[in-house]
Amino acid sequence: MEKIRVGLVGYGRAGQAVANILGGDQRFDLRWIARRTPVEGRLTHPGTEVPVLSLEQFPFATLFDETPVDALVDFSSPQSLRAYGEEVRKRGIMLLSAISAYTEDDLAYARELGQDTRVMCSPNITLGINFLIVAAKLLRRAAPFADVQIVEQHFRDKPEISGTARKIAETLEVDADQITSLRFGGIVGHHEVIFGFPHQTVRLIHDSIRREAFGTGAAFALSHLANCDKGFYTFEELLMRLMRAELQLATDDPASGANLPQPPTGRETP
Ligand SMILES: NC(=O)c1ccc[n+]([C@@H]2O[C@H](COP(=O)([O-])OP(=O)(O)OC[C@H]3O[C@@H](n4cnc5c(N)ncnc54)[C@H](OP(=O)(O)O)[C@@H]3O)[C@@H](O)[C@H]2O)c1
């Protein structure tokens, strides 16, 4: 299988961790990393030959022309979108943006780019949290009568309620009052959705350990986005596509048991 050629914009705390993952994954050829500030001499990402370049010296059009890529991954800032948008559109480069703070206008522009190429915007890009959200949504649908509580824990100085916890509340259609925030020590990120049934309790828990988890999410998204038609996607939609494909496989495979006659329910007429 051919490697997906990737360019990464943003080389801060998140971008460096993402480069660690994409740079070491055989499915990808991380060709360059772009940052805003000038770079002295020849800088490469540690442990690789991947060059770290300044957008002042190498604007996007130059980067795309001189070292073509199939995908652009954005861990920089909301301002970058307009700087590369038309270049990405012209060349049909798939775009994976992890920017968390887009305005409605930015998002409308990103959606519009999706008419000409594959675009995914994911304000939360860890595979674990997105899986938790999909699983919680399913359980909520199966048991709308269960009480739902959301607990989030973060490092002592994080001032605001976690955006991820708000997103979970919104998705499950529960009031934001159901979120409990705890601040202590150096916790990177803990999210827990608790379903209180009358006779059982279900807890879905996600703990972030290292920023490399953003890279694992980006790798998952890129490999699946590569098989999609042009359009605008969310992480959740990619996961749902995967689940649908798995269900279809199970239905097609008689050995899976999915096609076996259902056991009697006791309600059949004799
Ligand atoms: N979706 C997710 O799950 C997720 C997770 C983590 C982070 N993020 C997002 O990723 C972004 C970066 O986060 P961070 O914590 O890594 O921030 P950071 O440490 O401040 O790093 C920002 C990086 O972006 C570059 N940059 C800033 N403005 C730019 C511009 N206009 N054009 C090109 N490059 C620019 C900076 O360049 P210099 O190095 O030259 O200063 C730096 O490399 C934020 O938008 C954040 O919301 C998303």
The ligand as a MOL file (V3000), in Angstrom:
LIG
                    3D

  0  0  0     0  0            999 V3000
M  V30 BEGIN CTAB
M  V30 COUNTS 48 52 0 0 0
M  V30 BEGIN ATOM
M  V30 1 N -8.3130 18.7320 18.5260 0
M  V30 2 C -7.5660 18.4250 19.5670 0
M  V30 3 O -7.8020 17.4220 20.2450 0
M  V30 4 C -6.4040 19.2940 19.9110 0
M  V30 5 C -5.4670 18.8710 20.8380 0
M  V30 6 C -4.3830 19.7130 21.1130 0
M  V30 7 C -4.2620 20.9300 20.4670 0
M  V30 8 N -5.2080 21.3120 19.5780 0 CHG=1
M  V30 9 C -5.1110 22.5880 18.8600 0
M  V30 10 O -3.8380 22.6710 18.2490 0
M  V30 11 C -3.4140 24.0230 18.2240 0
M  V30 12 C -2.0100 24.1200 18.8120 0
M  V30 13 O -2.0110 23.7700 20.1810 0
M  V30 14 P -0.6510 23.7580 21.0130 0
M  V30 15 O -1.0150 23.4640 22.4010 0
M  V30 16 O 0.3410 22.8990 20.3170 0 CHG=-1
M  V30 17 O -0.2050 25.3000 20.8500 0
M  V30 18 P 1.2440 25.9190 20.8700 0
M  V30 19 O 2.1410 25.1150 21.7260 0
M  V30 20 O 1.0640 27.3640 21.1520 0
M  V30 21 O 1.7850 25.7470 19.3510 0
M  V30 22 C 1.2110 26.4400 18.2620 0
M  V30 23 C 1.9950 26.1220 17.0140 0
M  V30 24 O 1.3280 26.6840 15.8980 0
M  V30 25 C 2.1870 27.5920 15.1910 0
M  V30 26 N 1.3740 28.7310 14.7380 0
M  V30 27 C 0.7000 29.6200 15.4890 0
M  V30 28 N 0.0580 30.5070 14.7180 0
M  V30 29 C 0.3390 30.1520 13.4330 0
M  V30 30 C -0.0340 30.6730 12.1790 0
M  V30 31 N -0.8240 31.7420 12.0510 0
M  V30 32 N 0.4280 30.0530 11.0650 0
M  V30 33 C 1.2130 28.9680 11.1710 0
M  V30 34 N 1.6140 28.4330 12.3440 0
M  V30 35 C 1.1710 29.0250 13.4510 0
M  V30 36 C 3.2320 28.0000 16.1880 0
M  V30 37 O 4.3930 28.3710 15.4730 0
M  V30 38 P 5.7590 28.7370 16.2300 0
M  V30 39 O 6.2980 27.4160 16.7160 0
M  V30 40 O 6.5880 29.3190 15.1590 0
M  V30 41 O 5.3720 29.6810 17.3140 0
M  V30 42 C 3.3990 26.7150 17.0080 0
M  V30 43 O 4.2770 25.8310 16.3410 0
M  V30 44 C -4.4740 24.8270 18.9860 0
M  V30 45 O -5.3360 25.4150 18.0650 0
M  V30 46 C -5.2260 23.7770 19.7830 0
M  V30 47 O -6.5710 24.1180 19.9310 0
M  V30 48 C -6.2640 20.5090 19.3030 0
M  V30 END ATOM
M  V30 BEGIN BOND
M  V30 1 1 1 2
M  V30 2 2 2 3
M  V30 3 1 2 4
M  V30 4 1 4 5
M  V30 5 2 4 48
M  V30 6 2 5 6
M  V30 7 1 6 7
M  V30 8 2 7 8
M  V30 9 1 8 9
M  V30 10 1 8 48
M  V30 11 1 9 10
M  V30 12 1 9 46
M  V30 13 1 10 11
M  V30 14 1 11 12
M  V30 15 1 11 44
M  V30 16 1 12 13
M  V30 17 1 13 14
M  V30 18 2 14 15
M  V30 19 1 14 16
M  V30 20 1 14 17
M  V30 21 1 17 18
M  V30 22 2 18 19
M  V30 23 1 18 20
M  V30 24 1 18 21
M  V30 25 1 21 22
M  V30 26 1 22 23
M  V30 27 1 23 24
M  V30 28 1 23 42
M  V30 29 1 24 25
M  V30 30 1 25 26
M  V30 31 1 25 36
M  V30 32 1 26 27
M  V30 33 1 26 35
M  V30 34 2 27 28
M  V30 35 1 28 29
M  V30 36 1 29 30
M  V30 37 2 29 35
M  V30 38 1 30 31
M  V30 39 2 30 32
M  V30 40 1 32 33
M  V30 41 2 33 34
M  V30 42 1 34 35
M  V30 43 1 36 37
M  V30 44 1 36 42
M  V30 45 1 37 38
M  V30 46 2 38 39
M  V30 47 1 38 40
M  V30 48 1 38 41
M  V30 49 1 42 43
M  V30 50 1 44 45
M  V30 51 1 44 46
M  V30 52 1 46 47
M  V30 END BOND
M  V30 END CTAB
M  END
